[in-house]
Amino acid sequence: MLNKLRLLTPGPTPLPESVRLALAKDMVHHRKADFHQFFAKVQENLKLLFGTKEEVLPLSCSGTGAMTAVVYSLFAPNEKVLVVEAGKFGQRWSEICRLRGLNVVVLEIPWGHAVQAEDIAKALANDCSIRGVFLQVSETSTGVLHPVKEVAEITRNLDVLLCLDGISAVGISPCPMDEWGIDVLLTGSQKGLLLPPGLALLALSPRAWDKANSLEPGCFYFNLPAERRKLAQHETNFTSPVNLLAGLEASLDLLLKAGLEAVYRKQWALTMLVRQGIHALGLEPLAATNYTWGLTSVKLPAGIDGKKVLAIAQEQYAVCLAGGQDHLKGRIVRIGHMGWVDWADLLAGLYALKQSLQQAGGFSGSRDYLEKAMASYQAALLVEPGTELPQVMLRS
């Protein structure tokens, strides 16, 4: 039987038709007027998406490339930085910083939990030589949303740059740079931005630019001041990913036409749909609180092989889910609800998860879990995004 494949991973995500058509446009040269014209529009719309008056730089790389660019452009070897490790991608910040020769202080948080802003404040108070804090807005490996607004309230009053990986947050949950006082915000194309992988986006605050301009470039390719100079000419420093940027123009049109408030409202409602469905099935999310709006990590019952669950879901129900990483491999399933997905995709995903669990280990769950999930989605659309629903709704 032929079924539509539903891609419910935390990146890459499905592509809207208008974006796919934009990606298929005829090639234009990245140093000519045709490119300058549409790229200028993209630059202005990116400022709206990031909530900043500063330039947003596109880089031809994955999000990890943008993370590398930040470390190598803003910090010199032997400088001391604080890295919050609460998952796989927090660890990646540490790895990049060490390769740069930075003195890394690690604040380790159990996977599935968020850092507390007061713990960062305490670490900074105990060591005034720390010059940077590295943190995920959303830790994609666990589904945790860190309290970056509260952390920014601390760092913006100190000689410390707050550098945020927003790869599974930008275009999914609010993170306005200028309003919150964030120094660095980066993302990748394949999650909330409705694009294929291969493009990263990065914005710096004025004081972060001052720091970048004060240092010798740490990397030939990832040279942010050089990128900024080229951006003033509506170009990138090296060869531009022309078609990805054309797709970005289309995806930004979609996001901004709807309005970011509407985007966030939908994302919150989808989050409530999945979490209610999980609760109704008798399953437990990895992140009990402080959970991201773009994915839900689900603990698997004891004795059930996570790899088998994923295989059954894709092969028999045409639903592609993601597994855990490192010590969580085989122990959790991650359901993506970011990008170009809707409530119907996620109801199909919950159904596939239940059926796959049953076949993999004799699991049974509530019969009305889909109805409860949909009721939660509809209720969430009527409240301010981020508002917790009454417990009676979540447990009815």
N, C-alpha and C positions, 0 to 999 in steps of 0.2 A: 504494500500500500504506500502511495506517495503522500507525504505530509509536509507541510510548511515547517522549515526549521526555525525554531524560536531561539534566538541568541540571547540568553539571560545571564551573561557573564559580566563581571565588573570591568569590562573593556577587553576586546573591542565590543562595540555595541552596534545595533542595526542602523542603517543609513536611510534617511528620508529620500523620497524620489527626487525632490528638487536638488538635493545635494549630489546624488548620483549623476544627475544630468549635468550639473555644473562641473563635476569632476571629468566629464567626457567632452568638455568644450575643446575646440581647436587650440593648439598651443600658441602662446604669444611670447615674445622675448622679454626677459626680466629686466632689461635695461632700456626699454622703449616706452613710448607714451601710453600704449594700450594697457600695459601692466601698471604704470604709475597711476592711471585713472582709477582703476578698481581697487588698487592697493591702498590708496589714500582713504577711500571709504572704509575699508577694512580696519585701518588704523584707528579711525574715529570711533567705530562701533566697538572695538576691543576696549577702549577706555571706558565705555558704558558698562561692558560686561565685567570688567575688573573693578569698577568703582573708583577710578583714579583719573587725575588730570595729567599724569605722566605717560610717557610712551610705553607701549606694550610691544616687546620685541618678539618676532617670530624666528624660531631656530629650526633648521632642517635636522631633526633628531627626535628621539623619544623623550619622554619626560625625564629619564635618567640623564640625558644630555643637558637638559636645563639645570638639573641639580648640580651637575659637574660645573657648568658655567658659573653658577652662583659661587660655589666654593673657590674656584680658581680665579675669579674676578674680584671678589670682595675680601679675601683673607690671604694674608701672607704666611709662609711657613713659620711655625713656632707660635703663632697666635693661639690663644686658648678659646675654645668654644664649648658650649653645652649642647649635647644632643639628647633628645628624648627618644629612648628606644622602647616602643610599645608594640612592636610588630616587625615584620619583615622589612618594611620600607623605612622605618626609623633606623634599623640596622644599616640600611644602605647609605643614609646620611653619614653615619660613622665611618663606613668603609671609604667613602669618597674623601672625607675630611682627613683621614689618616694618610691616604695616598698623596694628598697635598702637603703633608708634613705638619698638619695642625696638631695642637695639644688638645685632645678630646676628653672632656669630662662627660661621662654617661650617666643619665638619670634613667634607670631601668624601671619600667612599669610592666606588671603582668599583662600578657596578651588578653585582650577582651576588656581591658579597663582603660579609662582616660587619665591623663596626667591631671594633677590638681595645680591650679595657678599658684597657690601658696608654696608648693614645693619648688617651683621654678624661682619664685621670689626668694626663698630661703637659700637656694643654691647660688644665686647671684649676689646675695648679701654676704655669703660666706667667702666669696672669691671675686673681688672687684676687678680682677684681671681678665675675666671672661668678656669677650667682645662680640659674641654671636650666640643666638639660640636657634637650633634647628628642630623643626617640628612638622608633623603632618597635620593638615586641617582634618583630613579624613584618612585614617589608616586602612588602606584597602585590604590588607591581609586579614583584618579582624572585624571590620565594620564599625570601628569606633570613631566618634567625632570628638576631637579635642576642643577645650574651651579657649580657642585662640583669641577671641575678643578680650577675655579677662587677662590672658598672657600679654597681649599688646598693651593693655593699660599699665603693665609693669615696665616693659622694655622701652616704651616710647619716652619714658622719663629718665632713662639711663643711657650711657654710652655703649649700647648693646643693640645690634641689628637682629631683628626677628625675621627669620627666613623660613617661609612656609611652602611646603609641598601641597598644592591644591589640586593634584592630578585627579582625584575622585571627588572633588568638591566644587570647582569652578563650573558654573552653569547648572549646578545641582542644588546647592544650599548657599545661603548668603555669606559673603566674605568680602565686604566693601573695603578696599585697601585704605583709602584716604580717611574715611570716617572712623575706622577702627585703629588707625595708626600702625599699619603693617609696613614693614620695610621691603620685603621681597615676597612676591607671590608668583608661583609658576603652575603650569598645567600642561597636559598632553591632549592631543586631538581626539583620541579614540574613546572617550568616555562621555562627559556631559556635552561636548561640542559637536556631536553627531557626525564625526568624520572618521576616516580610516586612520590607523597609526602612521607616524612619521613626521608629525609637526609638533613642536613645543612652543609655548608662549610664556613670556617672562616680563614682569614689571618690577621696577625699583622705585623706592621713595627718594625724595631729594637728598636725604642724608646718606642713603645707600649709594646714590650716584657720586656724591662727594668722596666716599670711601673708594669706590671703583676708580675714579679719576686720579686718586692719590697713589695708586699702586702701579707697578710695572705689570703688564699683562702676564698672567700665569700660563696662558695657553694660546697657541697660534689661532686655532679655529674658534674657540669660545672666548672671544674678545668683546666684551659688552660695550665698552666705549666706542670701539670701531663700528659695531652694529648700530649704535645710536646715531653716529654721524651719517651712516648710509640711510638710516630711516628718515632723516630729514629730507632726503631726496626721493622718498617713497621707493626705496630699494632695500635689499638685504646685502650684507657684506660679501657673501659668497653666492653661488648660484641658488636662486630661489626655487622652492617647491611649487611651481606655478599652479599646477592643477589642484594641489591641496589648498592653496590660498584662494583659488576660485571657489572651491567647495566651502571654505570658511566664510566667504562672502555670503553664500547661500544659507549656511547654517546660522550665521549671526542675524540675517534677515528674519529667519523663522523665530529665533529666540526673542529678539527685540520687538518684533511685531506683536507677538503674544504679550510681551512685557515680562520682565524678570519676576515680578510679583506672581504672575500667573504660572510661570515656570516653577517657582518654588512651591506654590500651592499644590500643583500637580505632583511634584516630587514628594512632598510630605504625605499626600494622600496615598500614593503608591507605597510608601514606607509603612503607613498604618495598615494598608491592605495585607502586605506580606506578613507583618508581625502578628496581626490578628489571626491570619490563617495558620501561622506556626503555633500560636498559643492554642487555637482550637484543635489542632491535631495532637496536642499533648507534647509538643516538642519545645525545646528551650533554646532561645537565641544565645549566642556567645556573649554578646554585649547586652547586659540587662538594662543598662542606662547609657547615656551619652553615645547613642548610636547614630551612625551616619545616615543620610537620606538617600544614598545611592545604592546600597547593598545591605543585605541581611545575612549574617553568618549563623548557621543553624547547627547546633550540636547533634550528632547522630547517636541514636540509642546504642548501648553497649552490645557488642557482638555483631554489629552491622558493618560491612566493608564499604567504606565511602567510595572507593574506586568502582565497585560493582554498581552502586546506586547511580553514579554518574553515567556509566556505560548503558544501563537499562534506560535511563531517562532519555538519552540521545538516540539510542538504536530503536527503541520501541515506541517512544512518544515524541520524538523529534524536538526535544527540549535540551538545549546545551546549558548546563550549569557549571560552576567552578568548584574545585575542591580546596582544601586547606594547604598551607605551606609549612615547611619545616616540621616541627613536632605536631602540628595540627593536620598533617596530611593523612587522609583517610578517616579523620575524626570529625570534620565539619563539611558542610556544603555551603557554598556562597551563592546566593541568589542575587543577581544584578537587577536593579530597577532604576537604571539611569539611562539618559539618552532617549532614543526614539522607540520607547516601549509604552504600552498602555495597560489598562486594567485587564483586558482580555488576555494579553500575553502572560500576565502574572497569574491569573486564574488557571490558565493552562499549565504554567510552571508549578503551581502548588499541586494540581492534580497529578502531574507527572512525578513529582517528588513523593507523594503518598503512595502511588502505585509502585514506584521503584523500591521504596522502603519495604512494602509488603512482599514484593518478590525477592528482595535481597535478604530478608530476615524475619518474615512473618509479622511485621509491624501492623498495628491497627490504630485507627484514629477516628475522630468525630465524623459523622456523616454530613453534618451541616457546616463544615469548615469553610466551604466556598461562599455560602450565604453570609456567614459571619464576617469573612474577609471583605466581601463587597459592601456590606453595611458599614464597616469601619471606613472604607474608602469614601463612601458618600458622605459620612459624617465629617471626615477630615476636610473635605472640600469646603465646608461651611464655616471653618474656624481659621484663625490666624495660623499661617504655616509655623510649625514648631510647637503648637499648643498640644499638650497631651490630652488625649480623650479620657473621659471619665472611666474609672476602672470597671464600672458596670457595663460599659460598652465593650471593653477589652476582654471581659470574663463572662459575658452573658452566654 
